[in-house]
Amino acid sequence: VVAFPFEDIYIDRRHILHTLTKREQKIVFYFALLTASLGIGGIRAIVCPLSAYNLEDCGPKELLSFFNWFYWLINLNSAVVFVSISYIQQSVARNLGFLIPFVSVLMAMITIHMVRGEMIYKPKTDSSLLTTFGVIASALKMCCMRYHYVSGGVTNWLDHAKENYGGQYSETQVESIKSLARLFPLFAFQILYRTCIMQIPSGYYLQTMNSNLNFSGFVLPVAAMSVISIVPLLILVPILECINSCLFSSKDTGHSPTIYIVVGQLSAALSVMVAGFSEIHRKHFPQVEQMLSEEVLLVSSMPCFHLAPQYILLGVAEALVTPSCSLLSFRLVPERIRGISMHFLTLFNGAGCFMGAFFVQTAHAGTQGNWFPHLLHEGKLERFFFFLASLMTVNTLGFWTIAHRYDNLNQEYTNEFRGSLPEEKLLKHEKAIKHYDSVLESSPILSPMEKT
């Protein structure tokens, strides 16, 4: 509610509804942004794992299908929002564009409250975030205490947190955190990818705003161009599902999710590179005046649809990368910490947004506004895109070098984690003793001395 533009809230020019100063308006507005970000972070971190908990007994193929359709529905909703609300904000009434999401969220809260009994999931008590950070802190503490002494039985630094090595956590808890730690490189390589995705509401948005939005006398909303990045995902998901259903049986897992991630990240790098060439192409068109939100702007006469390829490539990247990362984050950890794994994936995706803001600020300050200018026709925004594309290419090659560990991580995790449990170790030891005794009793070639 407080995110309403204050300069638009008035009855007439003599009766303004508020008397806040500009400084107070900024305080209220940034407080509204903070509350909105907290709400969005909570929704992203909770809703998807909560929906997937019903599929814990399904295989990778079924899980990938679930995540594909889950994000397909989310993006279908986003497409409707970008087309309808953005048009209302730009061409009808800006305040009405804020009122619609407010009413929608209010209705969603009422609906969730009505069905709250069916949405409660109680994770195991030893699978909380406090346990996760406690294992890491305990391992670091024991490593510092044993800096001059290295135990021969410790193969991983997290093993120091086990009770067997002086820690205070069980072997089951530590092995769960070790499986989560193996996913951190995967999460880290998503930061720069998410930075590229965040170019849609930042760099790509500026390009679109400074292009010709007139289409047969109709002024397109700037945010409506984001729908072009959603269309590939809406088309690709059904196609990929059909291919997986036709080419692979129910027992097959299909292609490795890491292949989709590598191809998707390459598509993101290519998108940013195309954006650089589009910026060069845009400057070759003469400038014209264009009315946006009751303001006259001097923009390029290049039609905004010339920017469609870079949006499409990012849409292809999202269709391939996001469901695959969610699958790996959910599948390759024990059941007890799957929600925590999804939380960390969301956390690293958020870090990519901060990284994008850091790059923009650094490029603007380091080049004195040349790489990320206030007026695009006076700067070199294409250099920023080429720099980001180069970083993304290196990021993709880096992930490709470690992608193999996530192809076989499921089998390795099953063998290592299950085999490390004390109960199963004892059971295997008892079976080995029984098998050895049976061999001794039935073997005729052993002498009495050898049997003893």
C-alpha positions as CSV (number, residue, x, y, z in Angstrom):
1,V,0.0,0.0,0.0
2,V,2.7,2.5,0.9
3,A,4.4,1.9,-2.5
4,F,1.9,4.1,-4.2
5,P,3.6,7.0,-6.0
6,F,3.0,10.0,-3.7
7,E,3.0,12.6,-6.4
8,D,-0.1,10.9,-8.0
9,I,-2.2,10.8,-4.8
10,Y,-4.2,14.0,-4.8
11,I,-7.8,15.1,-5.2
12,D,-6.8,18.2,-7.2
13,R,-3.8,20.5,-7.3
14,R,-5.1,22.4,-4.2
15,H,-6.0,19.4,-2.0
16,I,-3.1,17.0,-1.7
17,L,-3.8,13.9,0.4
18,H,-0.4,13.9,2.1
19,T,2.1,16.4,3.5
20,L,5.2,14.2,3.6
21,T,8.5,15.7,2.6
22,K,10.7,14.1,0.0
23,R,12.9,12.5,2.6
24,E,10.0,11.0,4.5
25,Q,8.6,9.7,1.2
26,K,11.9,7.9,0.5
27,I,11.9,6.4,4.0
28,V,8.4,5.0,3.5
29,F,9.1,3.8,0.0
30,Y,12.3,1.9,0.9
31,F,10.5,0.4,3.9
32,A,7.9,-0.9,1.5
33,L,10.6,-2.3,-0.8
34,L,12.1,-4.1,2.2
35,T,8.8,-5.7,3.3
36,A,8.1,-6.7,-0.3
37,S,11.5,-8.4,-0.7
38,L,11.1,-10.3,2.6
39,G,7.7,-11.5,1.4
40,I,9.0,-12.6,-2.0
41,G,12.0,-14.4,-0.5
42,G,9.7,-16.3,1.9
43,I,7.4,-17.3,-0.9
44,R,10.2,-18.5,-3.2
45,A,11.9,-20.5,-0.4
46,I,8.9,-22.2,1.0
47,V,6.2,-22.8,-1.7
48,C,8.3,-24.9,-4.1
49,P,9.8,-27.3,-1.5
50,L,6.4,-27.6,0.1
51,S,4.8,-28.7,-3.2
52,A,7.6,-31.2,-3.9
53,Y,7.5,-33.0,-0.6
54,N,4.7,-35.1,-1.9
55,L,7.1,-36.5,-4.6
56,E,9.8,-37.8,-2.3
57,D,9.4,-41.3,-3.6
58,C,9.5,-40.3,-7.3
59,G,12.5,-40.7,-9.5
60,P,14.6,-37.9,-11.2
61,K,12.4,-38.0,-14.3
62,E,9.2,-37.4,-12.4
63,L,10.8,-34.7,-10.3
64,L,12.1,-32.9,-13.4
65,S,8.7,-33.0,-14.9
66,F,7.2,-31.5,-11.7
67,F,9.7,-28.6,-11.6
68,N,9.2,-28.0,-15.3
69,W,5.4,-27.6,-14.9
70,F,5.8,-25.7,-11.6
71,Y,7.9,-23.0,-13.2
72,W,5.7,-23.1,-16.4
73,L,2.7,-22.1,-14.3
74,I,4.6,-19.4,-12.5
75,N,5.7,-17.9,-15.8
76,L,2.2,-18.2,-17.3
77,N,1.1,-16.1,-14.4
78,S,3.9,-13.6,-14.9
79,A,3.0,-13.3,-18.6
80,V,-0.6,-12.3,-17.7
81,V,0.8,-9.8,-15.1
82,F,3.3,-8.1,-17.5
83,V,0.6,-7.7,-20.2
84,S,-2.3,-6.5,-18.1
85,I,-0.9,-4.7,-15.1
86,S,2.0,-3.0,-16.9
87,Y,-0.5,-1.7,-19.5
88,I,-2.8,-0.4,-16.7
89,Q,0.1,1.4,-15.0
90,Q,1.4,3.0,-18.1
91,S,-1.7,3.9,-20.0
92,V,-4.7,3.9,-17.6
93,A,-3.9,4.7,-14.0
94,R,-0.6,4.1,-12.2
95,N,-2.2,3.8,-8.8
96,L,-4.6,1.1,-10.1
97,G,-1.6,-0.9,-11.1
98,F,-0.5,-1.1,-7.4
99,L,-4.1,-1.7,-6.2
100,I,-4.5,-4.9,-8.2
101,P,-1.5,-6.7,-6.7
102,F,-2.6,-5.6,-3.2
103,V,-6.0,-7.1,-3.6
104,S,-4.5,-10.3,-5.1
105,V,-2.1,-10.8,-2.2
106,L,-5.0,-10.1,0.2
107,M,-7.1,-12.8,-1.4
108,A,-4.2,-15.2,-1.5
109,M,-3.7,-14.7,2.3
110,I,-7.3,-15.5,2.9
111,T,-7.2,-18.6,0.8
112,I,-4.0,-19.9,2.5
113,H,-5.6,-19.3,5.9
114,M,-8.6,-21.3,4.8
115,V,-6.5,-24.4,3.8
116,R,-3.7,-24.0,6.3
117,G,-4.4,-27.4,7.8
118,E,-3.5,-29.1,4.5
119,M,-0.3,-27.1,4.0
120,I,1.5,-27.8,7.3
121,Y,4.7,-29.8,7.0
122,K,6.8,-30.5,10.1
123,P,10.4,-31.4,9.2
124,K,12.5,-33.6,11.5
125,T,13.9,-31.8,14.5
126,D,17.5,-32.4,13.5
127,S,17.1,-30.9,10.1
128,S,16.9,-27.2,10.9
129,L,19.0,-24.3,9.8
130,L,20.5,-24.1,13.3
131,T,21.7,-27.7,13.0
132,T,23.2,-26.9,9.6
133,F,25.1,-23.9,10.8
134,G,25.9,-25.7,14.1
135,V,27.6,-28.6,12.3
136,I,29.7,-26.1,10.2
137,A,30.6,-24.1,13.3
138,S,31.5,-27.2,15.3
139,A,33.7,-28.5,12.4
140,L,35.5,-25.2,12.2
141,K,36.1,-25.1,15.9
142,M,37.5,-28.6,16.0
143,C,39.7,-27.8,13.0
144,C,41.2,-24.8,14.8
145,M,41.8,-26.9,18.0
146,R,43.5,-29.7,16.0
147,Y,45.5,-27.4,13.7
148,H,48.7,-29.1,14.7
149,Y,47.2,-32.6,14.8
150,V,45.6,-34.3,11.8
151,S,43.5,-37.4,12.4
152,G,44.1,-40.1,10.0
153,G,40.4,-41.2,9.9
154,V,39.1,-37.7,8.8
155,T,38.6,-37.5,5.1
156,N,36.5,-34.3,5.1
157,W,36.8,-31.2,7.4
158,L,33.1,-31.6,8.3
159,D,33.9,-34.9,9.9
160,H,35.4,-33.0,12.9
161,A,31.9,-32.2,14.0
162,K,31.1,-35.9,14.5
163,E,30.9,-37.4,18.0
164,N,33.5,-40.0,17.0
165,Y,36.0,-37.2,16.5
166,G,35.2,-35.0,19.4
167,G,32.3,-33.1,18.0
168,Q,28.7,-32.9,19.2
169,Y,26.7,-34.0,16.2
170,S,25.7,-37.5,15.1
171,E,27.1,-39.2,12.0
172,T,23.8,-39.0,10.3
173,Q,23.5,-35.2,10.8
174,V,27.1,-34.5,9.6
175,E,26.7,-36.7,6.5
176,S,23.6,-34.8,5.6
177,I,25.4,-31.5,5.7
178,K,28.3,-33.0,3.7
179,S,25.9,-33.9,0.9
180,L,24.6,-30.3,1.1
181,A,28.1,-28.9,1.0
182,R,28.8,-30.7,-2.3
183,L,26.1,-28.6,-3.9
184,F,27.7,-25.3,-3.0
185,P,29.8,-25.1,-6.2
186,L,26.6,-25.6,-8.2
187,F,24.9,-22.8,-6.3
188,A,28.0,-20.5,-6.7
189,F,28.0,-20.9,-10.5
190,Q,24.3,-19.7,-10.5
191,I,25.2,-16.3,-9.1
192,L,26.6,-14.9,-12.4
193,Y,23.8,-16.6,-14.4
194,R,21.2,-14.9,-12.2
195,T,23.1,-11.6,-12.8
196,C,22.4,-12.1,-16.5
197,I,18.8,-12.9,-15.9
198,M,18.5,-9.6,-13.9
199,Q,19.4,-7.7,-17.0
200,I,15.7,-7.9,-18.1
201,P,14.5,-5.4,-15.4
202,S,17.8,-3.3,-15.6
203,G,19.9,-3.1,-18.8
204,Y,17.3,-4.6,-21.2
205,Y,14.6,-2.4,-19.6
206,L,16.7,0.7,-20.4
207,Q,17.3,-0.4,-23.9
208,T,13.5,-1.0,-24.4
209,M,12.6,2.3,-22.8
210,N,15.0,4.1,-25.2
211,S,13.5,2.4,-28.3
212,N,10.4,3.0,-30.3
213,L,7.4,1.5,-28.5
214,N,4.8,2.6,-31.0
215,F,3.2,-0.3,-32.7
216,S,0.5,0.7,-35.3
217,G,-0.4,3.8,-33.2
218,F,-0.5,1.8,-29.9
219,V,2.2,2.4,-27.3
220,L,3.5,-0.9,-25.9
221,P,4.2,-1.0,-22.1
222,V,8.0,-1.3,-21.5
223,A,7.5,-4.3,-19.1
224,A,5.4,-6.1,-21.8
225,M,8.7,-6.9,-23.6
226,S,9.4,-9.2,-20.7
227,V,6.7,-11.5,-22.1
228,I,9.0,-12.2,-25.0
229,S,11.4,-13.9,-22.6
230,I,8.5,-15.9,-21.0
231,V,7.1,-17.3,-24.3
232,P,10.1,-19.6,-25.0
233,L,9.7,-21.2,-21.6
234,L,5.9,-21.7,-22.2
235,I,6.7,-23.4,-25.5
236,L,9.8,-25.4,-24.5
237,V,8.4,-27.1,-21.4
238,P,5.7,-29.0,-23.2
239,I,8.1,-29.9,-26.0
240,L,10.7,-31.2,-23.6
241,E,8.0,-33.2,-21.8
242,C,6.9,-34.8,-25.0
243,I,10.5,-35.6,-26.0
244,N,11.2,-37.2,-22.6
245,S,7.9,-39.2,-22.7
246,C,8.5,-40.5,-26.3
247,L,12.3,-41.2,-26.1
248,F,12.7,-42.4,-22.6
249,S,10.8,-45.1,-20.7
250,S,9.6,-44.6,-17.1
251,K,12.8,-46.3,-15.8
252,D,15.1,-44.0,-17.7
253,T,16.2,-40.7,-16.2
254,G,16.7,-39.0,-19.6
255,H,19.5,-36.6,-20.2
256,S,21.5,-35.4,-17.3
257,P,20.3,-32.1,-15.8
258,T,23.8,-30.7,-16.0
259,I,23.6,-30.8,-19.8
260,Y,20.5,-28.5,-19.6
261,I,22.3,-26.2,-17.2
262,V,25.4,-25.9,-19.5
263,V,23.3,-25.2,-22.6
264,G,21.1,-22.7,-20.7
265,Q,24.1,-20.8,-19.4
266,L,25.6,-20.6,-22.9
267,S,22.2,-19.3,-24.1
268,A,22.4,-16.6,-21.3
269,A,25.9,-15.6,-22.4
270,L,24.8,-15.4,-26.0
271,S,21.8,-13.3,-25.0
272,V,24.0,-10.7,-23.3
273,M,26.3,-10.6,-26.3
274,V,23.4,-10.1,-28.6
275,A,22.3,-7.2,-26.4
276,G,25.6,-5.5,-26.9
277,F,25.3,-5.8,-30.7
278,S,21.6,-4.6,-30.4
279,E,22.8,-1.5,-28.5
280,I,25.3,-0.7,-31.3
281,H,22.5,-1.2,-33.9
282,R,20.0,0.9,-31.9
283,K,22.3,4.0,-32.0
284,H,22.3,4.0,-35.8
285,F,18.7,5.0,-35.9
286,P,17.7,8.7,-35.6
287,Q,16.1,9.9,-32.4
288,V,12.4,10.7,-32.0
289,E,10.2,12.0,-29.2
290,Q,8.1,9.5,-27.3
291,M,5.6,10.0,-24.5
292,L,6.0,7.6,-21.5
293,S,4.1,8.1,-18.2
294,E,3.2,11.7,-19.1
295,E,6.9,12.4,-19.8
296,V,8.4,13.2,-23.2
297,L,11.6,11.2,-23.8
298,L,14.1,11.4,-26.7
299,V,14.5,7.8,-27.9
300,S,15.9,5.9,-30.8
301,S,13.4,5.3,-33.7
302,M,14.5,1.6,-33.8
303,P,11.4,-0.6,-33.2
304,C,11.6,-2.3,-29.8
305,F,11.0,-5.7,-31.5
306,H,14.6,-5.6,-32.7
307,L,15.5,-6.5,-29.1
308,A,13.4,-9.7,-29.2
309,P,16.4,-12.1,-29.8
310,Q,18.1,-11.2,-26.6
311,Y,14.9,-11.7,-24.6
312,I,14.2,-15.0,-26.4
313,L,17.6,-16.4,-25.6
314,L,17.2,-15.6,-21.9
315,G,13.8,-17.3,-21.9
316,V,15.5,-20.4,-23.4
317,A,18.1,-20.2,-20.6
318,E,15.4,-20.0,-17.9
319,A,13.5,-23.0,-19.4
320,L,16.7,-25.1,-19.2
321,V,18.5,-24.0,-16.1
322,T,16.0,-23.2,-13.3
323,P,14.1,-26.6,-13.3
324,S,17.4,-28.5,-13.5
325,C,19.0,-26.7,-10.6
326,S,15.9,-27.2,-8.5
327,L,16.0,-30.9,-9.4
328,L,19.6,-31.3,-8.3
329,S,19.0,-29.2,-5.2
330,F,16.1,-31.4,-4.2
331,R,17.3,-34.8,-5.3
332,L,20.9,-34.9,-4.3
333,V,20.5,-34.4,-0.6
334,P,18.8,-36.5,2.1
335,E,15.1,-36.1,2.7
336,R,15.7,-34.4,6.0
337,I,17.4,-31.3,4.5
338,R,15.8,-30.9,1.1
339,G,13.9,-27.8,2.2
340,I,17.2,-26.3,3.5
341,S,18.9,-27.1,0.2
342,M,16.1,-25.3,-1.7
343,H,16.6,-22.3,0.7
344,F,20.3,-22.1,-0.1
345,L,19.5,-22.2,-3.9
346,T,17.2,-19.2,-3.4
347,L,19.8,-17.5,-1.3
348,F,22.4,-17.8,-4.0
349,N,19.9,-16.6,-6.6
350,G,19.4,-13.5,-4.5
351,A,23.1,-13.1,-4.3
352,G,23.1,-12.9,-8.1
353,C,20.8,-10.0,-8.0
354,F,23.1,-8.2,-5.6
355,M,26.0,-9.1,-7.9
356,G,24.2,-7.5,-10.8
357,A,23.6,-4.3,-8.8
358,F,27.3,-4.3,-7.8
359,F,28.4,-4.6,-11.4
360,V,26.2,-1.8,-12.5
361,Q,27.4,0.5,-9.8
362,T,31.0,-0.4,-10.4
363,A,30.7,0.1,-14.1
364,H,29.0,3.4,-13.7
365,A,31.5,4.7,-11.2
366,G,34.6,3.2,-12.7
367,T,33.9,4.5,-16.2
368,Q,32.4,7.8,-15.0
369,G,29.0,6.9,-16.4
370,N,30.4,5.8,-19.8
371,W,29.5,2.0,-19.6
372,F,26.2,2.5,-17.8
373,P,25.1,6.1,-18.7
374,H,22.1,8.1,-17.7
375,L,21.4,8.8,-21.4
376,L,22.1,5.7,-23.5
377,H,22.9,7.5,-26.7
378,E,25.7,9.3,-24.9
379,G,27.4,6.2,-23.5
380,K,28.8,2.8,-24.3
381,L,26.3,0.4,-22.7
382,E,27.4,-2.3,-25.2
383,R,30.8,-2.5,-23.5
384,F,29.1,-3.5,-20.2
385,F,27.1,-6.2,-22.0
386,F,30.2,-7.6,-23.8
387,F,32.1,-7.6,-20.4
388,L,29.2,-9.5,-18.8
389,A,29.0,-11.9,-21.7
390,S,32.7,-12.7,-21.3
391,L,32.3,-13.4,-17.6
392,M,29.3,-15.6,-18.2
393,T,31.2,-17.6,-20.8
394,V,34.0,-18.2,-18.3
395,N,31.4,-19.1,-15.7
396,T,29.9,-21.7,-18.1
397,L,33.2,-23.3,-18.8
398,G,34.0,-23.4,-15.1
399,F,30.7,-25.2,-14.4
400,W,31.3,-27.6,-17.3
401,T,34.5,-28.7,-15.7
402,I,32.8,-29.8,-12.5
403,A,29.4,-30.9,-14.0
404,H,30.5,-34.6,-14.0
405,R,30.4,-34.8,-10.2
406,Y,26.6,-34.1,-10.3
407,D,26.0,-36.7,-12.9
408,N,27.0,-39.5,-10.5
409,L,26.4,-37.7,-7.2
410,N,23.1,-39.5,-6.7
411,Q,24.7,-42.9,-6.7
412,E,27.7,-41.8,-4.7
413,Y,25.6,-40.1,-2.1
414,T,23.4,-43.2,-1.7
415,N,26.3,-45.5,-1.2
416,E,28.4,-43.2,0.9
417,F,25.6,-41.8,3.1
418,R,23.8,-45.1,3.7
419,G,27.0,-47.0,4.2
420,S,28.2,-44.5,6.8
421,L,25.3,-45.0,9.1
422,P,26.3,-46.8,12.3
423,E,23.3,-49.2,12.2
424,E,24.0,-50.3,8.6
425,K,27.8,-50.6,9.3
426,L,27.0,-52.9,12.2
427,L,24.5,-54.9,10.1
428,K,27.1,-55.4,7.3
429,H,29.7,-56.4,9.9
430,E,27.4,-59.0,11.4
431,K,26.6,-60.4,7.9
432,A,30.4,-60.6,7.2
433,I,31.0,-62.5,10.4
434,K,28.2,-65.0,9.7
435,H,29.4,-65.5,6.1
436,Y,33.0,-66.1,7.3
437,D,31.8,-68.6,9.9
438,S,29.8,-70.5,7.3
439,V,32.8,-70.7,5.0
440,L,35.0,-72.0,7.8
441,E,32.5,-74.7,8.8
442,S,31.8,-75.9,5.2
443,S,35.3,-75.8,3.8
444,P,36.9,-79.3,3.7
445,I,40.3,-78.0,2.7
446,L,41.1,-76.1,5.9
447,S,43.0,-78.0,8.6
448,P,41.9,-77.9,12.2
449,M,44.8,-75.5,13.0
450,E,43.7,-73.2,10.1
451,K,40.1,-73.2,11.4
452,T,41.3,-72.2,14.9
